[in-house]
Amino acid sequence: MSHKSLTVPTSIPFPARSLGSVLQNLLGIPASHSQWLIENGCVGINQRICRRVRERVEPGDVLDIDWVPMPVASPRVSKRQANRSAIEFLYDDADLCVVVKPAGLLTVPTQYGEARTLISSVERRLKSSDPKAKVYCVHRLDRDVSGVLVFAKSLQAAEAIRDQFAARKPERKYIALIAGAMEPPSGTITSYLATDADLNRFSVQDPAQGELAITHYVTKVVWNDASLVEVRLETGRRNQIRVHLAEANHPILGDPRYRKETAMHNAWPHRRIALHAETLSLMHPTSGEVLSFQAPWPQEFRDFQRAVSREKGRQSTHQEDSKRTDGRRNKRSKDE
């Protein structure tokens, strides 16, 4: 995901000055993509979010766009079926389906047998068109983490995909909002993760006491007291990203388990973790084709980015005003 800022030119004729049409013209995208960006809160007019496709814009208006490429594959379900579930499908065929997991939902039930989980919601959705449909979990995301997740539709497909994860073949990239800024700004964290009696994870250096965990990170944006990092997993252990970043003294915002006090931020009031599985690439278990999927940023991430960017801008303006005031005072002192 990237940010674009565009000014509405005078060359666009009046009949085509609806927000949807202007986006199509300026970005060269289909009407469906333009509508999707607007309705999902990715477009602002003069620093005001607009969700109306037919909103009129004028020459000189500044459009701020959180640019999100459309998924490489579309769900093969009818509109009637789609309305039955809030789970967004990115891909669906005879062997697997790929969905966007919302935060706050377990991937699979725990020992307490929760009725509403991601896997049960996906299975219900598939059974609405095929009563014999079955779903098999091949990897998971923590309850309060959102993003791309793949499910298999047969044991054979599940084993093939699990083998890919075991061999570290799928490419998995996450975005995380963290407290402070990582030093160095990019690098690799390697440790062995162990588990205590309360199921908390922590790093040890003895290979015999834990599971190998390798996390690669790159800092993308730094604000005053927080930053955005892109994380690539080489291994996929439970709580791996959360533990590694917290142990580096830069926990993920909103994390209630690892360095909770440091993970608090005024611009992140949400009851979820600021971690999102943005992209997933894997090999199709039958065709061998490489499939790549991307889940757009959740609205909470876009709201946070705007909030801290505005605050940083206000502070910069205040500092400049202070410098100018100090300069005038110094000049008057010299004159006197």
VENDASUL-V973674 format. One record per residue. N is the residue number from 1. OMEGA is omega in whole degrees, -180 to 180 (* if undefined). BURIAL is + if it has 9 or more other ideal C-beta (glycine too) atoms within 8 Angstrom, else -. Layout:
# VENDASUL-V973674
N,OMEGA,BURIAL / N,OMEGA,BURIAL
This chain:
# VENDASUL-V973674
1,179,- / 2,-177,- / 3,176,- / 4,175,+ / 5,-175,- / 6,177,- / 7,-180,- / 8,-178,+ / 9,178,- / 10,-176,- / 11,179,- / 12,-176,+ / 13,-176,- / 14,-177,- / 15,-176,- / 16,-176,+ / 17,170,+ / 18,-176,+ / 19,-180,+ / 20,-179,+ / 21,-180,+ / 22,178,+ / 23,178,+ / 24,-177,+ / 25,-174,+ / 26,-176,+ / 27,-179,+ / 28,-177,- / 29,178,- / 30,180,- / 31,-178,- / 32,179,- / 33,178,+ / 34,179,+ / 35,-180,+ / 36,-180,+ / 37,-177,+ / 38,-175,+ / 39,179,- / 40,173,+ / 41,-178,- / 42,-174,+ / 43,175,+ / 44,175,+ / 45,-179,+ / 46,176,- / 47,176,- / 48,-180,- / 49,179,- / 50,180,+ / 51,-179,- / 52,-177,- / 53,-176,+ / 54,177,- / 55,-178,+ / 56,176,- / 57,-178,+ / 58,175,- / 59,-177,- / 60,176,- / 61,180,+ / 62,179,+ / 63,174,+ / 64,-173,+ / 65,169,+ / 66,-170,+ / 67,180,+ / 68,176,+ / 69,177,- / 70,177,- / 71,-178,+ / 72,179,- / 73,-179,+ / 74,179,- / 75,-180,+ / 76,179,- / 77,-180,+ / 78,179,- / 79,179,- / 80,179,- / 81,-177,+ / 82,-179,+ / 83,-178,- / 84,-176,- / 85,178,+ / 86,-179,- / 87,180,+ / 88,176,- / 89,174,+ / 90,-176,+ / 91,180,+ / 92,174,+ / 93,-174,- / 94,-174,- / 95,-175,+ / 96,171,+ / 97,-179,+ / 98,-176,+ / 99,173,+ / 100,179,+ / 101,173,+ / 102,176,- / 103,178,+ / 104,-178,- / 105,176,+ / 106,176,+ / 107,179,+ / 108,180,+ / 109,172,+ / 110,179,- / 111,179,- / 112,174,- / 113,179,- / 114,-176,- / 115,-177,- / 116,176,- / 117,179,+ / 118,-177,+ / 119,179,+ / 120,178,+ / 121,179,+ / 122,-179,+ / 123,177,+ / 124,179,+ / 125,-178,+ / 126,-179,+ / 127,178,+ / 128,177,- / 129,178,- / 130,-176,- / 131,-178,- / 132,-176,- / 133,175,+ / 134,-177,- / 135,-178,+ / 136,-180,+ / 137,178,+ / 138,173,+ / 139,-173,+ / 140,168,- / 141,177,+ / 142,-176,+ / 143,-173,- / 144,177,+ / 145,179,+ / 146,172,+ / 147,-172,+ / 148,178,+ / 149,-180,+ / 150,174,+ / 151,175,+ / 152,-180,+ / 153,176,+ / 154,178,+ / 155,-180,- / 156,179,- / 157,180,+ / 158,-180,+ / 159,-179,- / 160,-180,+ / 161,178,+ / 162,177,+ / 163,177,- / 164,179,+ / 165,179,+ / 166,180,- / 167,179,- / 168,-177,- / 169,-180,- / 170,176,+ / 171,-178,- / 172,178,+ / 173,179,+ / 174,167,+ / 175,-179,+ / 176,171,+ / 177,-173,+ / 178,175,+ / 179,179,+ / 180,-177,+ / 181,-178,+ / 182,173,+ / 183,1,- / 184,-176,- / 185,175,+ / 186,-179,- / 187,-179,- / 188,177,- / 189,-180,+ / 190,176,- / 191,174,+ / 192,-174,+ / 193,176,+ / 194,-177,+ / 195,179,- / 196,-176,- / 197,179,- / 198,179,- / 199,172,- / 200,180,- / 201,177,+ / 202,-175,+ / 203,171,+ / 204,-179,+ / 205,-179,- / 206,-179,- / 207,-178,- / 208,-175,- / 209,-178,- / 210,180,+ / 211,179,- / 212,179,- / 213,-178,+ / 214,-178,+ / 215,175,+ / 216,-179,+ / 217,175,+ / 218,177,- / 219,-179,+ / 220,-179,- / 221,175,- / 222,174,- / 223,-176,+ / 224,-176,- / 225,180,- / 226,178,+ / 227,177,+ / 228,178,+ / 229,171,+ / 230,-176,+ / 231,175,+ / 232,-179,+ / 233,170,+ / 234,172,- / 235,-177,+ / 236,179,- / 237,179,+ / 238,179,- / 239,-173,+ / 240,-177,+ / 241,-178,+ / 242,-178,+ / 243,-177,+ / 244,-180,+ / 245,179,+ / 246,180,+ / 247,174,+ / 248,-180,- / 249,178,- / 250,-176,+ / 251,177,+ / 252,-178,+ / 253,178,+ / 254,-179,+ / 255,-177,+ / 256,-173,- / 257,-173,- / 258,-178,+ / 259,-174,+ / 260,-176,+ / 261,180,- / 262,-176,+ / 263,-180,+ / 264,179,- / 265,-178,+ / 266,-178,- / 267,177,+ / 268,-179,+ / 269,-170,- / 270,177,- / 271,176,- / 272,179,+ / 273,-179,+ / 274,180,+ / 275,-173,+ / 276,177,+ / 277,-169,+ / 278,-176,+ / 279,176,+ / 280,175,+ / 281,178,+ / 282,180,+ / 283,179,+ / 284,-173,+ / 285,-179,+ / 286,-175,- / 287,-176,- / 288,180,- / 289,176,- / 290,180,- / 291,180,+ / 292,-177,- / 293,180,+ / 294,177,+ / 295,179,+ / 296,176,- / 297,170,+ / 298,-178,+ / 299,-179,- / 300,180,+ / 301,-179,+ / 302,178,+ / 303,180,+ / 304,-179,+ / 305,-180,+ / 306,-177,- / 307,-177,+ / 308,177,+ / 309,177,+ / 310,-180,- / 311,179,+ / 312,178,+ / 313,179,- / 314,180,- / 315,179,+ / 316,179,- / 317,179,- / 318,179,- / 319,178,- / 320,178,- / 321,180,- / 322,179,- / 323,-180,- / 324,179,- / 325,178,- / 326,179,- / 327,179,- / 328,178,- / 329,180,- / 330,-180,- / 331,179,- / 332,179,- / 333,-180,- / 334,180,- / 335,-179,- / 336,*,-
